[in-house]
Amino acid sequence: MKLNIVKFLILILLISSCTNQKRELKEYGYAKKESDSSKVSLRLGDFITYGDFVDRIHEVTCNDSIPRIVIETKKNVRHIYPTEYCEPFIFDPAGKHYVTFDRGKIYHQGMLPEINLDSLSAMLRTEFSYYYSSNRTGKPDNFFVIIESMRDEKTDGIESFVNTLAMKYDSLKTDIVLNISFWEVVPHIPPPPAIKSETE
């Protein structure tokens, strides 16, 4: 009888210790200090195509709300506040900031060799460092990553990449902000057909 009571108490203690584990909240981007009521949570898995996902980020931003991408793991809840503006503006960062998704594979600067996820920490320091001024000798102003894909691309793999990018950023133990932006790949427009001259 006493043995059964001891087993029961151990079982209760195990269950209570498992339920009391809290996941750490981590935030990336310029987390706005406004109330949670103005933040709209988005999960990549809820979107079939990348175009739908990008449209929703833009829609939330243009309705005076703050898009918050939520990625949950067993240990962490990550909130990513993407860099997004409602009104278009001229901004053409260097190609080194681009990460392109194509058919589930990740490329740097368009179609160069596939990104090795183990090298993301080094890439943050070299490729994704962003400077507001031309003085590139000091500490960067932030890390800036532009994730781009075609509108009809599936969102598979993007959440995993963003989570890995955030983990590698955490390993740097820096106070430099990680900014992530989600853009569409601009399709190449073929040149207009040649105009035949009247002499031909």
Phi, psi and omega in degrees: 000313180297325179295321178295322179294318179297316178298318180297317179295319178297317179298316179298317180296319178297315181295316181292326179290326179290321182284339182274355179289122179259143177272143181282135177268127178234139182237143183228148185089187178272088180296119181288143183275006180289170182294159180296340182293337179270357181262135180247117181282134178234139176239128183304325181295344180278354184245133181283316182241157178297323179300317177299319180296312180296320178299319181292320176301314181294318180299315179298314181298317183284352176256029177056034174240174184242116177289136179229112179276126184252126175235121182249134172235180180297326185258334189226155165241120182253130174250119179249122178260100185291151175281115183210140178234142181289313181273134178293147178214164181278116180206116183228082180291163180301151181301339183295343182276352187270136171238123184249131174261129178217114180053044176081359179253154185248126180236153176256134180055052177089250187241035173287182180305152181302145181287132172273115185299335178291341182265007184296325178300314179293322179295324177301316183288328185256301187281324187258008176289132182238130181244131177287330180248179180277356179281100184258017181270334182270198180288137180294156179287326174195173171260130185232121180237126176254115177264124182230153178198167175287155182301321185272002179292142175289156181273001179303133176091337182290316179299317179298318179297314181297320178296316178296318177301316179295320178296317179294322176298315179301323182293340178286340180049059183237160176262003177287133185285140174263115177253134179235135177234147181244116182236162174267147173289129178280118181294146178285129179266127180294153179294154179294154180295151180294139179271127179282135178279160182291342181281346182278000000 
